Amino acid sequence: MTGLGSRLAVLVLVGVLAAACTDNADPKPLPSPSASPSASPSSSGPVAPTLPAEAKGKSAASAKAFVRYWVAVLNYSGPAGDTRDLRSLSAQRCIDCDAIADFIEQVSGAGGAITGKGWTVRNVRIIDGAGTNGPTLDALVDVSPQRVIPKAGAKPRRFPGGKRLKTFWLQWQHATWSVSRLDQSQ
């Protein structure tokens, strides 16, 4: 598979990924991300989330909150066709992160569209807190069904949702987390 087909497959994988994990204590739900100051309240399009206070700092709890925030940014990026924040939260060496952002940009640039409710993080747990640069976390994700119109005038492609396991490798740089690697189950 090459070109649009392989990128479409990566996006579908992204949409279907989730990690089955449990925490020792009942996790507190992460508040819904707030709108960015640049977003207009009258705009009808998606609003970019902002980094919640819970995702700041180097603690295990902040790492888990950061993974939830990264997913919220992904959920915004697809329908909005805006990958700036997604790319800024992902290290340059994160191959899957780049593939996801590249696909979104390709669809958006061709006049296409990505619709669906995105990923819903059900649970996040640290599977290795002693990584070289940061922790490794598994996230159990419900991926909603998606509809992708790869370019203007093209027939829509529909992708089923489902539960997926996503593994995030985080790194701490410049006083914040970033995703240095993302593995997605199929």
VENWO-V752945 format. One record per pair of residues at least 6 apart in sequence whose ideal C-beta (glycine too) atoms are under 7 Angstrom apart, sorted by the first residue. I is the first residue (numbers start at 1). J is the second residue. D is the distance in whole Angstrom. If there is no record, write none. Layout:
BEGIN
((I	J	D) (I	J	D))
END
This chain:
BEGIN
((1	9	6) (4	106	7) (4	150	6) (7	99	7) (7	102	6) (7	103	4) (7	106	6) (8	103	7) (8	148	6) (8	150	7) (8	157	7) (10	96	7) (10	99	4) (10	100	6) (10	103	6) (11	100	6) (11	103	5) (11	148	7) (12	159	5) (13	184	5) (13	186	6) (14	100	5) (14	184	6) (15	116	7) (15	119	7) (15	143	4) (15	146	5) (15	159	6) (16	143	4) (16	161	7) (16	162	5) (16	164	5) (17	141	6) (17	143	6) (17	164	3) (17	165	7) (17	166	4) (17	184	4) (17	185	6) (18	122	7) (18	139	6) (18	140	5) (18	141	3) (18	142	6) (18	143	6) (18	163	5) (18	164	4) (18	165	6) (18	166	6) (19	138	4) (19	139	4) (19	140	5) (19	141	7) (19	165	4) (19	166	5) (19	167	6) (20	140	5) (20	165	6) (21	123	5) (21	124	6) (21	125	3) (21	138	4) (21	139	7) (21	140	6) (22	123	6) (22	125	6) (23	123	7) (23	125	6) (30	52	7) (30	54	6) (30	65	6) (30	68	5) (31	52	6) (33	49	3) (33	50	6) (33	52	6) (33	69	7) (33	72	5) (34	50	5) (35	47	4) (36	47	7) (36	48	5) (36	50	5) (39	47	4) (39	48	6) (45	80	6) (46	76	5) (46	79	5) (46	80	5) (48	76	5) (48	85	6) (49	69	7) (49	72	4) (49	73	6) (49	76	6) (51	69	6) (52	65	6) (52	69	6) (54	61	7) (54	62	6) (54	65	4) (55	62	6) (55	65	4) (55	66	4) (55	69	5) (56	62	6) (58	172	6) (60	126	5) (60	129	6) (60	135	7) (63	126	7) (63	135	5) (63	137	6) (63	170	6) (63	177	6) (64	124	4) (64	137	7) (66	170	7) (66	177	4) (67	124	5) (67	137	5) (67	139	5) (67	168	5) (68	121	5) (68	124	7) (70	89	5) (70	179	6) (71	119	5) (71	121	5) (73	85	5) (73	86	5) (73	89	6) (74	86	6) (74	100	7) (74	118	7) (74	119	7) (75	118	3) (75	119	6) (77	83	5) (77	86	5) (77	104	6) (78	104	6) (78	114	4) (78	118	7) (79	114	6) (79	115	6) (81	104	6) (81	108	3) (83	101	4) (83	104	5) (83	105	6) (86	101	5) (87	101	5) (89	178	6) (89	179	6) (90	97	3) (90	178	6) (90	179	5) (91	171	6) (91	178	5) (91	179	7) (91	180	4) (93	180	6) (94	179	5) (94	180	6) (94	181	6) (94	182	6) (96	182	4) (96	184	6) (97	179	6) (97	182	6) (104	114	7) (107	113	7) (107	114	6) (107	148	7) (107	150	6) (110	150	7) (110	151	4) (110	152	6) (111	151	6) (111	152	3) (112	148	7) (112	149	4) (112	150	5) (112	151	5) (112	152	6) (112	154	7) (113	149	5) (114	146	7) (114	148	5) (115	146	7) (115	147	5) (116	144	5) (116	145	6) (116	146	4) (116	147	6) (117	144	4) (118	144	6) (119	141	5) (119	142	7) (119	143	5) (120	141	7) (120	142	4) (121	139	5) (121	141	6) (122	140	4) (122	141	7) (122	142	6) (123	140	5) (124	137	6) (124	139	5) (125	137	7) (125	138	6) (126	135	5) (126	137	5) (127	136	5) (127	137	7) (127	138	5) (128	135	6) (128	136	4) (129	135	5) (131	169	7) (133	171	4) (133	172	6) (133	180	7) (134	170	4) (134	171	5) (134	172	5) (134	177	7) (135	170	6) (136	167	6) (136	169	5) (137	168	5) (137	170	7) (138	165	6) (138	167	5) (139	166	5) (139	168	6) (140	163	7) (140	165	6) (141	164	5) (141	166	6) (142	161	7) (142	163	6) (143	161	5) (143	162	6) (143	164	5) (144	161	5) (145	158	7) (145	159	6) (145	160	6) (145	161	4) (146	159	5) (147	156	5) (147	158	5) (148	156	7) (148	157	5) (148	159	7) (149	156	5) (164	184	7) (164	185	5) (165	185	4) (166	182	7) (166	184	6) (167	183	4) (168	179	6) (168	182	6) (169	180	5) (169	181	4) (170	177	5) (170	178	7) (170	179	6) (170	180	7) (171	178	6) (171	180	4))
END
